[in-house]
Amino acid sequence: MEVIRVKELTEVFEELEKRYGSKWYEHVHVDVSTDIDGTIRAVVTPIIFKVPKIKQLIIEEHSSELTLKRKDEHLQKTLTTPENLEEKLKEYENPRVHVTISEDEMKAYVTIIPGFEREVPTVEELMKILIESGVVYGIKKDVLEKILEEKLTYQQVVVAEGVEPTPPVDAMIDYKFNTLRDSTSFDEFPTCDEGQVLAEKIPPKDGEPGKTVTGKELPSQKGKDFDIRKYAGENTKVVDNKIIATIKGQPYVDDNGVVHVRNVLVIGERDLEKSQKIDFPGTIIITCNVDGAFKITAGKDLNVNGVVSGSVRIKAGGDVYIRGGFFGRGKGANSYRWKCYCAVRYRRFSDCEKGCECARLHNEL
């Protein structure tokens, strides 16, 4: 047995004539196949029986018609006659298409073996072969056209791809105010009115199912949901998946993402470095000294746990408590709507003595 490997089928016949003569089919049997890489392989087997020898065997052994018939049948199968060769050649006149589907069924490939008379099939023929092979989804017609245009033969080409399921989107909270605790300016410091929407739940979105090239549906996951009421904190309420302020004040978010509204704004020394303008609708508590050209507006009370000095402008809707006293230097200003409580002598301003620092500063203001 011999094996001939060539690229073109015509080379097989040229090699057979070279080795066995023009009537090679009387001497050998040829079985032609194509490897996966497109190489044509011809397996050449010598013919074992010859007619004269058969006749001699019939005479010497026995003249059974059954035995002769069986040997004739074997010869018919073994001998490659011109008629058989013609049929074999017809098999290779037109291109052959091998379809391969990946193990996960997400891709389909075609390999085209060109024929003698026609190198490549038509787009319609390729589509038909793919469908007959079980490829019914994601077929790329533009790729099929490219294969024919560029005559891409003897190579695997991806001609169909499935679609993976899209991931789901979990529900989330959309905060409607600046939740950064380290604000760069009090002009950006969040405040809210009663009835203002502070946060809203964005509903979850389920993922979209996918599909393989063979048409199988790939299930998707559902988005995770939550109860927005667990994110509504102090001085808030939930209406139609929205967190709403129930008072006028400062909204903020704690470490657990819960929304609160407080009517007290606490300011430290580092906070005063951010801006000289402080405006808050509720009560303001300042835990340090206030010195400089500050403008402080409190909707309710103002409580300063230190000294107020410099050209500080104060406006309050309620009372003002100054624990360390005033040092206005003749530059300060105030609104007369509030009552001043001087902590220097722990008495109200109206009860302060004439020489009290609080009384002196008030006259200067």
PANU-95548 format. One record per residue (C-alpha): residue in one letter; x, y, z. Coordinates in steps of 0.1 Angstrom, whole numbers, plus 5000, padded with zeros to 4 digits. Layout:
<A; <X; Y; Z>>;
...
END
This chain:
<M; <5000; 5000; 5000>>;
<E; <5012; 5035; 4991>>;
<V; <5000; 5069; 5000>>;
<I; <5001; 5099; 4977>>;
<R; <4996; 5134; 4992>>;
<V; <4991; 5163; 4968>>;
<K; <4972; 5196; 4967>>;
<E; <4953; 5191; 4934>>;
<L; <4934; 5160; 4923>>;
<T; <4950; 5162; 4888>>;
<E; <4984; 5156; 4905>>;
<V; <4971; 5122; 4918>>;
<F; <4965; 5110; 4882>>;
<E; <4998; 5123; 4870>>;
<E; <5016; 5105; 4897>>;
<L; <4996; 5072; 4890>>;
<E; <5005; 5073; 4853>>;
<K; <5041; 5080; 4862>>;
<R; <5043; 5050; 4885>>;
<Y; <5020; 5024; 4869>>;
<G; <5015; 5036; 4832>>;
<S; <4985; 5049; 4813>>;
<K; <4964; 5018; 4823>>;
<W; <4972; 5021; 4860>>;
<Y; <4937; 5013; 4869>>;
<E; <4943; 4976; 4858>>;
<H; <4971; 4973; 4884>>;
<V; <4961; 4993; 4914>>;
<H; <4930; 5004; 4934>>;
<V; <4929; 5040; 4945>>;
<D; <4909; 5054; 4974>>;
<V; <4909; 5093; 4974>>;
<S; <4900; 5114; 5004>>;
<T; <4907; 5149; 5017>>;
<D; <4924; 5157; 5050>>;
<I; <4911; 5185; 5073>>;
<D; <4938; 5208; 5061>>;
<G; <4927; 5204; 5025>>;
<T; <4954; 5180; 5014>>;
<I; <4942; 5153; 4990>>;
<R; <4953; 5119; 5000>>;
<A; <4952; 5089; 4976>>;
<V; <4957; 5054; 4991>>;
<V; <4971; 5031; 4964>>;
<T; <4965; 4993; 4969>>;
<P; <4977; 4967; 4943>>;
<I; <4950; 4945; 4928>>;
<I; <4953; 4910; 4943>>;
<F; <4933; 4890; 4918>>;
<K; <4938; 4888; 4881>>;
<V; <4914; 4870; 4857>>;
<P; <4937; 4843; 4844>>;
<K; <4947; 4833; 4879>>;
<I; <4911; 4832; 4889>>;
<K; <4903; 4808; 4861>>;
<Q; <4932; 4786; 4872>>;
<L; <4920; 4786; 4908>>;
<I; <4886; 4776; 4896>>;
<I; <4900; 4746; 4876>>;
<E; <4924; 4735; 4903>>;
<E; <4901; 4739; 4933>>;
<H; <4865; 4735; 4921>>;
<S; <4842; 4749; 4895>>;
<S; <4816; 4761; 4919>>;
<E; <4796; 4789; 4903>>;
<L; <4791; 4804; 4937>>;
<T; <4828; 4808; 4943>>;
<L; <4833; 4823; 4908>>;
<K; <4805; 4848; 4914>>;
<R; <4819; 4859; 4947>>;
<K; <4854; 4865; 4931>>;
<D; <4838; 4884; 4903>>;
<E; <4820; 4906; 4928>>;
<H; <4853; 4912; 4946>>;
<L; <4870; 4921; 4914>>;
<Q; <4842; 4946; 4905>>;
<K; <4847; 4963; 4939>>;
<T; <4885; 4962; 4937>>;
<L; <4892; 4972; 4901>>;
<T; <4891; 5009; 4893>>;
<T; <4876; 5009; 4858>>;
<P; <4874; 5040; 4836>>;
<E; <4837; 5042; 4844>>;
<N; <4845; 5042; 4882>>;
<L; <4872; 5068; 4875>>;
<E; <4848; 5091; 4857>>;
<E; <4824; 5089; 4886>>;
<K; <4852; 5097; 4910>>;
<L; <4862; 5127; 4889>>;
<K; <4827; 5140; 4889>>;
<E; <4828; 5141; 4927>>;
<Y; <4856; 5167; 4925>>;
<E; <4842; 5189; 4898>>;
<N; <4824; 5211; 4922>>;
<P; <4837; 5226; 4955>>;
<R; <4832; 5208; 4987>>;
<V; <4822; 5225; 5020>>;
<H; <4831; 5212; 5054>>;
<V; <4811; 5228; 5083>>;
<T; <4826; 5227; 5119>>;
<I; <4807; 5238; 5150>>;
<S; <4826; 5247; 5182>>;
<E; <4820; 5226; 5213>>;
<D; <4800; 5254; 5230>>;
<E; <4781; 5260; 5198>>;
<M; <4789; 5297; 5198>>;
<K; <4809; 5296; 5165>>;
<A; <4806; 5279; 5132>>;
<Y; <4834; 5275; 5106>>;
<V; <4835; 5265; 5070>>;
<T; <4864; 5250; 5050>>;
<I; <4861; 5251; 5012>>;
<I; <4879; 5226; 4990>>;
<P; <4879; 5239; 4955>>;
<G; <4866; 5218; 4926>>;
<F; <4881; 5213; 4891>>;
<E; <4855; 5233; 4872>>;
<R; <4843; 5256; 4900>>;
<E; <4865; 5268; 4928>>;
<V; <4839; 5281; 4953>>;
<P; <4801; 5277; 4958>>;
<T; <4775; 5305; 4957>>;
<V; <4763; 5324; 4988>>;
<E; <4730; 5306; 4985>>;
<E; <4747; 5272; 4984>>;
<L; <4767; 5281; 5015>>;
<M; <4736; 5292; 5033>>;
<K; <4718; 5260; 5025>>;
<I; <4748; 5239; 5036>>;
<L; <4750; 5258; 5069>>;
<I; <4713; 5254; 5076>>;
<E; <4715; 5217; 5067>>;
<S; <4744; 5213; 5091>>;
<G; <4724; 5229; 5120>>;
<V; <4737; 5265; 5118>>;
<V; <4706; 5286; 5120>>;
<Y; <4716; 5318; 5139>>;
<G; <4742; 5345; 5136>>;
<I; <4753; 5337; 5101>>;
<K; <4775; 5365; 5087>>;
<K; <4764; 5370; 5051>>;
<D; <4791; 5396; 5045>>;
<V; <4817; 5370; 5055>>;
<L; <4802; 5345; 5031>>;
<E; <4805; 5371; 5003>>;
<K; <4841; 5378; 5013>>;
<I; <4850; 5341; 5011>>;
<L; <4837; 5340; 4975>>;
<E; <4852; 5373; 4965>>;
<E; <4887; 5365; 4978>>;
<K; <4883; 5327; 4971>>;
<L; <4893; 5317; 5007>>;
<T; <4899; 5280; 5003>>;
<Y; <4917; 5253; 5024>>;
<Q; <4912; 5274; 5056>>;
<Q; <4887; 5275; 5084>>;
<V; <4867; 5308; 5084>>;
<V; <4843; 5318; 5111>>;
<V; <4809; 5324; 5094>>;
<A; <4785; 5324; 5123>>;
<E; <4787; 5335; 5159>>;
<G; <4762; 5332; 5188>>;
<V; <4753; 5359; 5213>>;
<E; <4762; 5357; 5250>>;
<P; <4736; 5367; 5276>>;
<T; <4739; 5403; 5286>>;
<P; <4746; 5408; 5324>>;
<P; <4718; 5422; 5346>>;
<V; <4718; 5456; 5362>>;
<D; <4710; 5456; 5399>>;
<A; <4688; 5483; 5415>>;
<M; <4707; 5513; 5428>>;
<I; <4701; 5546; 5445>>;
<D; <4705; 5579; 5427>>;
<Y; <4714; 5606; 5453>>;
<K; <4701; 5640; 5442>>;
<F; <4726; 5661; 5463>>;
<N; <4763; 5663; 5468>>;
<T; <4772; 5633; 5491>>;
<L; <4809; 5642; 5493>>;
<R; <4817; 5648; 5530>>;
<D; <4849; 5668; 5521>>;
<S; <4832; 5697; 5502>>;
<T; <4855; 5723; 5488>>;
<S; <4832; 5752; 5496>>;
<F; <4802; 5759; 5517>>;
<D; <4785; 5773; 5486>>;
<E; <4784; 5736; 5476>>;
<F; <4774; 5724; 5510>>;
<P; <4741; 5705; 5505>>;
<T; <4709; 5720; 5519>>;
<C; <4673; 5710; 5513>>;
<D; <4637; 5722; 5517>>;
<E; <4609; 5703; 5531>>;
<G; <4594; 5680; 5505>>;
<Q; <4625; 5680; 5483>>;
<V; <4635; 5647; 5467>>;
<L; <4669; 5636; 5481>>;
<A; <4673; 5602; 5465>>;
<E; <4655; 5579; 5441>>;
<K; <4657; 5542; 5435>>;
<I; <4665; 5531; 5399>>;
<P; <4648; 5497; 5393>>;
<P; <4668; 5466; 5384>>;
<K; <4671; 5455; 5348>>;
<D; <4672; 5419; 5339>>;
<G; <4698; 5406; 5314>>;
<E; <4689; 5397; 5279>>;
<P; <4691; 5360; 5269>>;
<G; <4717; 5348; 5245>>;
<K; <4716; 5323; 5216>>;
<T; <4739; 5297; 5201>>;
<V; <4745; 5293; 5163>>;
<T; <4724; 5262; 5165>>;
<G; <4695; 5282; 5179>>;
<K; <4696; 5272; 5215>>;
<E; <4686; 5300; 5240>>;
<L; <4710; 5308; 5267>>;
<P; <4692; 5320; 5299>>;
<S; <4700; 5353; 5315>>;
<Q; <4702; 5365; 5351>>;
<K; <4677; 5387; 5369>>;
<G; <4688; 5420; 5384>>;
<K; <4688; 5422; 5423>>;
<D; <4663; 5445; 5439>>;
<F; <4661; 5460; 5474>>;
<D; <4636; 5479; 5496>>;
<I; <4644; 5516; 5495>>;
<R; <4628; 5521; 5529>>;
<K; <4659; 5508; 5546>>;
<Y; <4678; 5538; 5531>>;
<A; <4654; 5564; 5545>>;
<G; <4668; 5578; 5577>>;
<E; <4661; 5606; 5601>>;
<N; <4637; 5634; 5589>>;
<T; <4629; 5616; 5557>>;
<K; <4601; 5596; 5542>>;
<V; <4595; 5573; 5511>>;
<V; <4570; 5581; 5484>>;
<D; <4569; 5562; 5451>>;
<N; <4605; 5549; 5455>>;
<K; <4618; 5583; 5463>>;
<I; <4633; 5595; 5496>>;
<I; <4619; 5629; 5505>>;
<A; <4630; 5654; 5532>>;
<T; <4604; 5661; 5559>>;
<I; <4622; 5692; 5572>>;
<K; <4644; 5720; 5559>>;
<G; <4680; 5713; 5567>>;
<Q; <4712; 5695; 5557>>;
<P; <4709; 5662; 5539>>;
<Y; <4738; 5637; 5543>>;
<V; <4745; 5600; 5538>>;
<D; <4760; 5578; 5565>>;
<D; <4784; 5549; 5561>>;
<N; <4756; 5525; 5553>>;
<G; <4742; 5547; 5525>>;
<V; <4712; 5558; 5545>>;
<V; <4699; 5593; 5538>>;
<H; <4693; 5617; 5568>>;
<V; <4684; 5653; 5572>>;
<R; <4696; 5673; 5601>>;
<N; <4687; 5708; 5611>>;
<V; <4721; 5714; 5628>>;
<L; <4753; 5722; 5608>>;
<V; <4784; 5715; 5628>>;
<I; <4815; 5734; 5616>>;
<G; <4851; 5728; 5628>>;
<E; <4884; 5747; 5622>>;
<R; <4892; 5728; 5590>>;
<D; <4857; 5736; 5577>>;
<L; <4863; 5773; 5581>>;
<E; <4893; 5771; 5558>>;
<K; <4870; 5762; 5529>>;
<S; <4849; 5793; 5526>>;
<Q; <4842; 5826; 5544>>;
<K; <4806; 5824; 5535>>;
<I; <4784; 5801; 5555>>;
<D; <4746; 5799; 5549>>;
<F; <4724; 5772; 5564>>;
<P; <4686; 5772; 5570>>;
<G; <4689; 5755; 5604>>;
<T; <4711; 5759; 5635>>;
<I; <4748; 5764; 5630>>;
<I; <4773; 5752; 5657>>;
<I; <4809; 5764; 5653>>;
<T; <4833; 5745; 5675>>;
<C; <4862; 5769; 5673>>;
<N; <4872; 5806; 5671>>;
<V; <4859; 5827; 5642>>;
<D; <4884; 5853; 5631>>;
<G; <4883; 5870; 5597>>;
<A; <4859; 5884; 5571>>;
<F; <4833; 5858; 5575>>;
<K; <4796; 5861; 5566>>;
<I; <4775; 5836; 5586>>;
<T; <4738; 5832; 5581>>;
<A; <4718; 5808; 5602>>;
<G; <4681; 5801; 5597>>;
<K; <4678; 5793; 5634>>;
<D; <4703; 5796; 5662>>;
<L; <4740; 5802; 5660>>;
<N; <4763; 5787; 5686>>;
<V; <4800; 5796; 5686>>;
<N; <4821; 5776; 5711>>;
<G; <4850; 5801; 5708>>;
<V; <4858; 5838; 5702>>;
<V; <4843; 5858; 5674>>;
<S; <4867; 5885; 5661>>;
<G; <4875; 5905; 5630>>;
<S; <4850; 5918; 5605>>;
<V; <4825; 5890; 5610>>;
<R; <4790; 5895; 5597>>;
<I; <4763; 5875; 5615>>;
<K; <4727; 5870; 5607>>;
<A; <4705; 5845; 5626>>;
<G; <4668; 5837; 5627>>;
<G; <4671; 5826; 5663>>;
<D; <4694; 5833; 5692>>;
<V; <4732; 5837; 5690>>;
<Y; <4754; 5821; 5716>>;
<I; <4791; 5833; 5718>>;
<R; <4810; 5813; 5744>>;
<G; <4843; 5832; 5741>>;
<G; <4830; 5867; 5736>>;
<F; <4833; 5894; 5708>>;
<F; <4863; 5912; 5695>>;
<G; <4849; 5932; 5666>>;
<R; <4876; 5959; 5662>>;
<G; <4849; 5982; 5648>>;
<K; <4845; 5962; 5617>>;
<G; <4817; 5937; 5625>>;
<A; <4780; 5939; 5617>>;
<N; <4749; 5921; 5629>>;
<S; <4712; 5917; 5625>>;
<Y; <4691; 5930; 5653>>;
<R; <4666; 5902; 5650>>;
<W; <4685; 5879; 5673>>;
<K; <4694; 5880; 5710>>;
<C; <4730; 5879; 5720>>;
<Y; <4741; 5857; 5749>>;
<C; <4776; 5866; 5762>>;
<A; <4793; 5836; 5778>>;
<V; <4820; 5859; 5793>>;
<R; <4797; 5866; 5822>>;
<Y; <4771; 5839; 5814>>;
<R; <4743; 5864; 5811>>;
<R; <4721; 5877; 5783>>;
<F; <4733; 5908; 5765>>;
<S; <4705; 5929; 5780>>;
<D; <4718; 5921; 5815>>;
<C; <4754; 5928; 5806>>;
<E; <4772; 5955; 5825>>;
<K; <4782; 5987; 5807>>;
<G; <4819; 5978; 5807>>;
<C; <4814; 5942; 5795>>;
<E; <4832; 5932; 5763>>;
<C; <4799; 5920; 5749>>;
<A; <4783; 5954; 5755>>;
<R; <4813; 5973; 5741>>;
<L; <4814; 5952; 5709>>;
<H; <4776; 5956; 5704>>;
<N; <4780; 5993; 5705>>;
<E; <4809; 5991; 5680>>;
<L; <4788; 5969; 5657>>;
END
